[in-house]
Amino acid sequence: MTTNQPNNPLHGITLEAILNHLVKEYGWKELGLRIKIRCFTENPSIQSSLKFLRKTLWARKKVENLYLESIGYKL
């Protein structure tokens, strides 16, 4: 069963897709400067970042907000 979420701009977008977009848009170095977490600055990889972001809500929220900002969504 699918639920319609018209007020959720992240509905249907995976965390992996968000992270891939941000890495392509900014690169790991700039991403680490914008969001200061070790998984972006020390030996960064999609897999290690996903593992951390899935467990750490505050960091995930920062990543989601940067994604929304990067696509021009007004928070």
C-alpha positions as CSV (number, residue, x, y, z in Angstrom):
1,M,0.0,0.0,0.0
2,T,1.4,3.4,-1.0
3,T,0.7,6.6,0.9
4,N,0.5,9.9,-0.8
5,Q,2.7,12.5,0.9
6,P,2.2,15.8,-1.0
7,N,3.9,17.9,1.6
8,N,7.0,15.8,1.9
9,P,9.6,16.8,-0.8
10,L,11.8,13.8,0.2
11,H,9.0,11.2,-0.4
12,G,10.3,8.4,-2.7
13,I,13.9,9.6,-2.6
14,T,16.3,7.1,-1.0
15,L,19.1,8.3,1.4
16,E,21.6,6.7,-1.1
17,A,20.2,8.8,-4.0
18,I,20.4,11.9,-1.8
19,L,24.0,11.2,-0.8
20,N,25.0,10.4,-4.4
21,H,23.5,13.7,-5.6
22,L,25.4,15.6,-2.9
23,V,28.7,13.9,-3.7
24,K,28.3,14.7,-7.4
25,E,27.2,18.3,-6.7
26,Y,29.8,19.2,-4.0
27,G,32.4,16.4,-3.8
28,W,33.5,14.8,-0.5
29,K,35.8,17.7,0.5
30,E,33.2,20.4,0.2
31,L,30.6,18.1,1.7
32,G,32.9,17.6,4.7
33,L,33.2,21.4,5.0
34,R,29.5,22.0,4.9
35,I,28.5,19.2,7.2
36,K,31.3,18.4,9.7
37,I,31.1,14.7,10.3
38,R,34.0,12.2,10.0
39,C,32.3,10.0,7.5
40,F,32.7,12.8,5.0
41,T,36.2,13.9,5.9
42,E,38.1,10.7,6.8
43,N,38.2,7.9,4.2
44,P,34.7,8.9,2.8
45,S,32.6,6.3,1.0
46,I,28.9,6.0,0.2
47,Q,28.6,2.8,2.2
48,S,30.2,4.1,5.4
49,S,28.3,7.3,5.2
50,L,25.0,5.5,4.7
51,K,25.7,3.3,7.7
52,F,26.4,6.3,9.9
53,L,23.5,8.4,8.6
54,R,21.0,5.6,9.0
55,K,21.9,5.5,12.7
56,T,22.4,9.2,13.4
57,L,19.2,11.3,13.0
58,W,20.8,14.7,13.5
59,A,23.3,14.1,10.8
60,R,20.7,12.6,8.4
61,K,18.6,15.8,8.9
62,K,21.5,18.0,8.0
63,V,22.2,15.9,4.9
64,E,18.5,16.1,3.9
65,N,18.4,19.8,4.4
66,L,21.5,20.4,2.3
67,Y,19.9,18.2,-0.4
68,L,16.7,20.3,-0.4
69,E,18.8,23.5,-0.5
70,S,20.9,22.1,-3.4
71,I,17.7,21.4,-5.5
72,G,16.3,24.9,-4.8
73,Y,13.6,23.8,-2.3
74,K,12.7,26.6,0.2
75,L,12.8,25.3,3.7
